[in-house]
Amino acid sequence: MQPDSASHRIARVAAHLSPSPRPQMEEGVRPAPCRAKGGAPGFKVAVLGAAGGIGQPLSLLMKLNPLVSVLHLYDVVNTPGVTADVSHMDTTAVVRGFLGPNQLEAALTGMDLVIIPAGLPRKPGMTRDDLFNKNAGIVRSLCEGVAKCCPNAIVNLISNPVNSTVPIAAEVFKKAGTYDPKRLLGVTTLDVARANTFVAEVLGIDPKDVNVPVVGGHAGVTILPLLSQVHPPCSFTPDEISYLTKRIQNGGTEVVEAKAGAGSATLSMAFAAAKFGDACLRAMRGDAGVVECSYVASAVTELPFFATKVRLGRAGAEEVLPLGPLNDFERAGLEMAKKELMESIQKGIDFMNKSGPHGLYPTVIAAARLFSPLPSSRFAGGERSGAGAGGGGRELGRSLHENSRESGCSKPTVRDNGTDAEQLIGLQART
């Protein structure tokens, strides 16, 4: 066969570069959804606080989940870098980033599941209640966005102290007229993971074969592992019961002290949050028999909120399961837990009754809105500027640092690689 002439080759190239117009589609026929627009089947998930110590590994783990089609990452700093990093993973979910309060509504619109790890972590010597005044306002502001933009989403609340922040979220949704107690779930899965791990160590078996119900709340003595209901069934000596109960209750403190001020239980919390988020997604898909422990609105005790086993379904916590039989040790622990829980719940409700429209964080919200380096038309829409996480984060950090001096606020720490998000979120006006 004679080789093609030069004119034939040029004609073929020209036809490739200038293809004929697409044939007209029949009425009612549409092209398949574009992957870049989130066309893959699955659920839309938002992580609020995605640039933090829990948020970053949690974002990575949710990107790995095949049930997630769209993953929105929101924070007040450093979201561009986290988004770029996570988006390079070759898994199904389309990742979009949102930076600052002026982009919160865009981050939340249309979401099916909202996971909230935002807030300050525990540091040595701090209890979860010490975090209350720092994190309560953050949770309220984010939940106001949820109520406005995705009122039917299931909310997984991680921000500590969970015993108080879940009641705060409930009050926000009540005031907005969107409250559905089944859709508000406090994440206590880390307590269960620790219980399974520590019990497995004592029994000498694989933790994945252990299931320990943990009820009550998510702080100190409110964490009540029901060792009498361990699966597989087994018995413990009094010393083992005391050791396991105290270690499970103090698991967070164990990590804080081991990190010597460098952080709190971020990696294990991200694992637990991703595990609980996956359970919610499977239940939303219609899987039967999905049961997890969670801190929810409950009639199991006289308290309005309580952590116990719940059966998850398409609408969230569709059934709150009873405690089951308790031994004497557990009954005594339950009474101690209820006393402290009631105080924490009331603290959250009182905060909502007393707080103003922007709570404790007017400086952070105003400053982030004024100095956000990436407007929504550039970053939230998908374009990534060369400023990225480093340049944009540093610029926002400098602006907030200067703003704090002018307004009489405590100074955030500005590091070489950008603003410390934990310090940034923790800015408070002096009163």
C-alpha positions in Angstrom: 0.0 0.0 0.0 1.3 3.4 -1.0 1.9 5.7 1.9 -0.5 8.6 2.3 0.4 11.7 0.5 1.2 14.9 2.4 -2.1 16.4 1.4 -4.1 13.4 2.8 -2.2 13.6 6.1 -2.9 17.3 6.4 -6.5 16.7 5.7 -6.8 14.1 8.4 -5.1 16.4 11.0 -7.4 19.3 10.0 -10.5 17.1 10.4 -9.3 16.1 13.9 -8.6 19.7 14.9 -11.9 20.9 13.5 -14.4 18.1 14.1 -17.9 18.3 12.5 -20.6 19.8 14.7 -22.2 17.4 17.2 -25.4 15.8 15.9 -28.6 17.3 17.4 -29.8 15.3 20.4 -33.3 14.0 20.6 -35.6 15.9 22.8 -35.4 14.8 26.4 -31.9 13.3 26.0 -29.1 14.9 27.9 -25.4 14.1 28.1 -24.2 12.2 31.1 -23.2 14.4 34.1 -19.6 15.6 34.0 -17.3 14.1 36.7 -15.9 17.5 37.4 -19.3 18.7 38.4 -19.9 15.9 40.9 -21.8 13.6 38.6 -20.7 10.4 40.3 -23.4 8.6 42.3 -23.1 9.1 46.1 -23.6 11.6 48.8 -22.4 15.2 49.2 -20.4 15.7 52.4 -19.0 18.8 54.0 -16.2 18.9 56.6 -16.2 22.2 58.6 -12.8 22.8 60.1 -11.0 20.9 57.4 -7.6 22.5 57.9 -7.3 21.6 61.5 -5.6 18.7 63.3 -8.7 16.5 63.0 -10.0 18.0 59.8 -7.1 17.2 57.6 -6.9 13.5 58.2 -10.7 13.3 58.3 -10.8 15.0 54.9 -8.4 12.4 53.6 -10.4 9.5 55.0 -13.7 10.8 53.6 -12.0 11.2 50.2 -11.3 7.5 50.4 -15.0 6.7 51.0 -16.7 5.4 47.8 -20.1 6.6 49.1 -18.9 10.2 48.8 -19.4 11.9 45.4 -18.7 15.5 46.4 -16.5 16.6 49.3 -16.6 20.2 50.5 -13.8 21.4 52.7 -14.3 24.5 54.8 -12.1 26.4 57.2 -11.1 30.0 58.0 -7.5 29.5 57.0 -5.4 27.1 54.8 -8.2 25.5 53.0 -6.7 26.0 49.5 -3.7 23.9 50.4 -5.6 21.1 52.0 -8.1 21.0 49.1 -5.3 20.9 46.5 -3.5 18.1 48.4 -6.6 15.9 49.0 -8.0 16.5 45.5 -4.9 14.8 43.9 -6.0 11.4 45.4 -7.4 9.2 42.6 -10.7 8.3 44.3 -14.3 9.1 43.3 -15.1 12.2 45.3 -14.8 15.6 43.7 -13.2 18.0 46.2 -14.0 21.7 46.5 -12.5 24.1 49.0 -14.1 27.1 50.8 -12.3 29.8 52.7 -13.7 32.0 55.4 -17.2 32.9 56.7 -18.2 34.6 53.4 -18.0 31.2 51.7 -19.7 29.2 54.4 -23.1 29.2 52.7 -21.6 28.0 49.4 -19.8 25.2 51.3 -23.0 24.0 52.9 -25.6 24.4 50.1 -27.0 21.0 49.0 -25.0 18.9 51.5 -26.4 15.5 52.7 -23.9 15.0 55.6 -22.1 17.8 57.5 -19.2 16.8 59.8 -18.0 19.5 62.2 -14.6 19.1 63.9 -14.0 22.8 64.0 -12.6 24.4 67.2 -9.7 24.4 69.5 -8.1 21.2 70.8 -7.4 20.2 74.3 -4.0 21.1 75.8 -2.2 19.8 78.9 -4.2 20.5 82.0 -7.4 21.4 80.1 -10.7 19.6 80.4 -13.3 19.6 77.7 -15.2 22.1 79.7 -12.3 24.4 79.6 -12.8 24.6 75.8 -16.4 25.7 76.2 -16.0 29.4 75.9 -13.7 29.1 72.9 -15.7 26.6 70.9 -19.4 27.4 71.7 -19.5 30.4 69.5 -17.8 28.5 66.6 -20.4 25.7 66.8 -23.3 28.1 66.9 -22.1 30.1 63.8 -21.5 27.0 61.8 -24.9 25.5 62.8 -26.6 28.7 61.8 -25.2 28.1 58.3 -26.4 24.5 58.3 -29.9 25.7 59.3 -30.0 28.1 56.5 -28.3 26.2 53.6 -28.9 22.5 54.2 -31.6 22.1 56.9 -32.2 18.4 56.0 -28.6 17.4 56.2 -27.5 14.9 58.9 -25.0 16.7 61.3 -22.1 14.8 62.9 -20.8 17.1 65.7 -17.3 16.5 67.0 -16.4 19.9 68.4 -15.7 19.6 72.2 -17.2 19.7 74.7 -19.8 17.5 72.8 -21.9 17.3 76.0 -22.6 21.0 75.6 -22.1 21.7 71.9 -24.9 19.3 70.8 -27.4 21.1 73.0 -26.1 24.4 71.5 -26.7 23.0 68.0 -30.2 21.9 68.9 -31.1 25.3 70.2 -29.8 26.9 67.0 -31.9 24.6 64.9 -35.0 25.2 67.1 -34.7 28.9 66.7 -34.4 28.5 62.9 -37.4 26.2 62.9 -35.4 23.3 61.3 -34.7 21.1 64.3 -35.1 17.4 63.7 -33.5 15.5 66.6 -32.9 12.4 64.5 -30.5 14.4 62.3 -28.2 15.8 65.0 -25.6 13.3 66.2 -22.8 13.9 68.6 -19.8 11.7 67.7 -18.7 9.5 70.6 -17.2 6.8 68.4 -13.7 7.4 69.7 -14.8 6.3 73.2 -16.0 3.0 71.6 -12.8 2.6 69.6 -10.7 3.1 72.8 -12.9 0.7 74.7 -12.6 -2.0 72.0 -8.9 -1.5 71.9 -8.2 -1.6 75.6 -10.5 -4.6 76.2 -8.9 -6.5 73.4 -5.5 -5.9 75.0 -6.7 -7.4 78.3 -8.4 -10.3 76.5 -5.5 -10.9 74.1 -7.7 -10.8 71.0 -8.2 -8.7 67.8 -9.9 -5.3 68.5 -12.1 -5.8 65.4 -13.7 -8.8 67.1 -14.7 -6.7 70.2 -17.7 -4.5 70.7 -18.1 -2.5 73.9 -21.2 -0.3 74.2 -20.2 3.1 75.7 -23.0 5.3 77.0 -23.5 8.6 78.8 -21.5 11.4 77.3 -18.1 12.3 75.9 -16.1 13.6 78.8 -14.5 12.1 81.9 -17.0 10.3 84.2 -19.8 10.8 81.7 -18.1 8.2 79.5 -19.5 4.9 80.8 -18.3 1.7 79.2 -20.8 -1.2 79.7 -18.2 -3.9 80.3 -21.0 -6.3 81.3 -22.3 -6.2 77.7 -19.0 -6.8 75.9 -19.1 -8.9 72.8 -17.8 -11.6 72.8 -19.2 -12.3 76.3 -16.6 -12.4 78.9 -16.0 -11.6 82.6 -13.5 -9.2 84.2 -12.1 -9.0 87.7 -12.9 -6.0 89.8 -9.4 -4.7 89.2 -9.7 -5.1 85.5 -13.1 -3.3 85.5 -11.6 -0.4 87.4 -8.6 -0.2 85.2 -10.5 -0.4 81.9 -13.2 2.1 83.0 -10.7 4.7 84.1 -8.4 4.3 81.1 -11.4 4.6 78.7 -12.6 7.7 80.5 -9.2 9.3 80.5 -8.1 8.2 77.0 -8.1 11.8 75.7 -6.0 13.0 78.6 -3.6 10.1 77.9 -3.0 11.4 74.4 -2.7 15.0 75.4 -0.1 14.2 78.0 1.8 11.9 75.7 2.0 14.7 73.0 3.3 17.1 75.7 1.5 20.1 74.5 1.9 19.4 70.8 -1.7 18.5 70.3 -4.6 16.3 71.3 -6.2 13.1 70.0 -6.4 14.2 66.3 -5.6 11.1 64.3 -7.7 8.6 66.3 -10.5 11.1 66.4 -10.4 11.5 62.6 -10.5 7.7 62.3 -13.5 7.5 64.6 -15.3 10.4 62.9 -14.7 8.8 59.5 -16.0 5.4 60.8 -19.1 7.1 62.2 -19.6 9.1 59.0 -19.4 5.9 56.9 -22.0 4.3 59.1 -24.3 7.3 58.5 -23.7 7.1 54.8 -24.4 3.4 54.6 -27.6 3.9 56.6 -28.6 6.8 54.2 -28.1 4.4 51.3 -30.6 2.1 52.9 -28.4 -0.5 54.5 -30.2 -2.3 57.4 -28.9 -3.0 60.8 -26.5 -0.1 61.1 -26.1 0.5 64.9 -23.6 2.8 66.5 -23.3 4.7 69.8 -24.0 8.4 69.6 -24.9 11.3 71.8 -28.4 12.3 70.7 -31.8 13.6 71.9 -33.0 10.7 74.0 -35.7 9.5 76.4 -33.6 6.6 77.7 -33.0 8.6 80.9 -34.5 11.8 82.3 -31.8 13.8 80.5 -32.7 15.5 77.2 -29.4 14.2 75.6 -27.6 11.0 76.2 -25.2 8.7 74.4 -26.4 5.2 73.8 -26.7 2.7 70.9 -28.8 4.1 68.0 -30.1 2.5 64.9 -29.2 4.6 62.0 -31.4 5.0 58.9 -32.0 7.3 56.0 -33.2 10.1 58.3 -30.4 9.8 60.9 -31.0 8.2 64.4 -34.2 6.4 63.6 -34.3 4.5 66.9 -32.6 5.1 70.2 -32.0 1.7 71.8 -32.4 1.0 75.6 -29.4 0.7 77.9 -30.0 -3.0 78.6 -29.2 -4.7 81.9 -26.5 -2.9 84.1 -24.5 -4.3 87.0 -24.0 -2.5 90.3 -20.8 -0.8 89.2 -22.4 0.5 86.0 -25.5 1.7 87.8 -23.4 3.7 90.2 -21.4 5.1 87.3 -24.6 6.0 85.5 -25.7 8.2 88.4 -22.4 10.0 88.4 -22.5 10.5 84.7 -26.1 11.9 84.7 -25.2 14.5 87.4 -22.3 15.9 85.3 -24.2 15.6 82.0 -27.1 17.7 83.3 -24.7 20.5 84.2 -23.1 20.4 80.7 -26.4 20.3 78.9 -27.7 23.3 80.8 -24.5 25.1 80.2 -25.0 24.8 76.4 -28.7 25.9 76.7 -27.7 28.9 78.9 -25.1 30.0 76.4 -27.7 30.1 73.6 -30.1 32.1 75.8 -27.5 34.7 76.7 -25.4 35.1 73.5 -25.8 37.7 70.8 -25.8 37.3 67.0 -22.0 36.7 66.7 -21.3 35.2 70.2 -17.7 35.2 71.2 -16.1 35.6 67.8 -16.9 39.0 66.2 -13.2 39.7 65.5 -12.5 36.5 63.7 -15.6 36.5 61.6 -15.2 40.2 60.6 -11.5 39.9 60.0 -11.8 36.7 57.9 -14.6 38.3 55.9 -12.5 41.4 55.2 -9.1 39.8 54.6 -9.9 36.5 52.9 -7.2 36.2 50.2 -9.2 34.1 47.8 -12.7 35.4 46.8 -15.4 32.8 46.1 -15.3 33.4 42.4 -11.8 32.1 42.3 -11.4 29.4 44.8 -14.9 27.9 45.5 -15.5 27.8 41.8 -12.6 25.5 41.3 -9.7 27.8 40.2 -6.6 27.5 42.4 -4.5 30.6 42.6 -0.7 30.5 42.9 -1.1 32.0 46.4 -2.4 28.6 47.6 -2.3 27.7 51.2 1.1 29.2 52.0 0.8 32.7 50.5 -3.0 33.1 51.2 -2.8 31.7 54.7 0.2 34.0 55.6 -1.6 37.0 54.2 -4.7 36.3 56.1 -2.7 35.6 59.2 -0.9 39.0 59.0 -4.2 40.8 58.4 -5.7 39.2 61.5 -2.6 39.8 63.5 -2.7 43.5 62.7 -6.5 43.6 63.3 -6.1 42.0 66.7 -3.7 44.7 67.8 -6.0 47.5 66.6 -9.0 46.0 68.3 -7.4 45.0 71.6 -7.5 41.3 71.0 -5.0 38.7 72.0 -2.4 38.0 69.3 -2.5 34.8 67.3 0.7 33.0 66.5 2.0 33.5 63.0 4.3 30.8 61.8 6.6 30.6 58.8 4.3 28.1 57.0 1.2 30.2 57.6 -1.2 31.1 60.3 -1.8 28.7 63.2 -5.4 27.9 62.7 -6.0 26.9 66.3 -4.7 30.3 67.5 -6.6 32.1 64.8 -9.9 30.6 65.7 -9.2 31.2 69.3 -9.1 35.0 69.0 -11.4 36.7 71.5 -12.2 40.3 72.2 -11.1 41.3 75.7 -14.0 42.1 78.0 
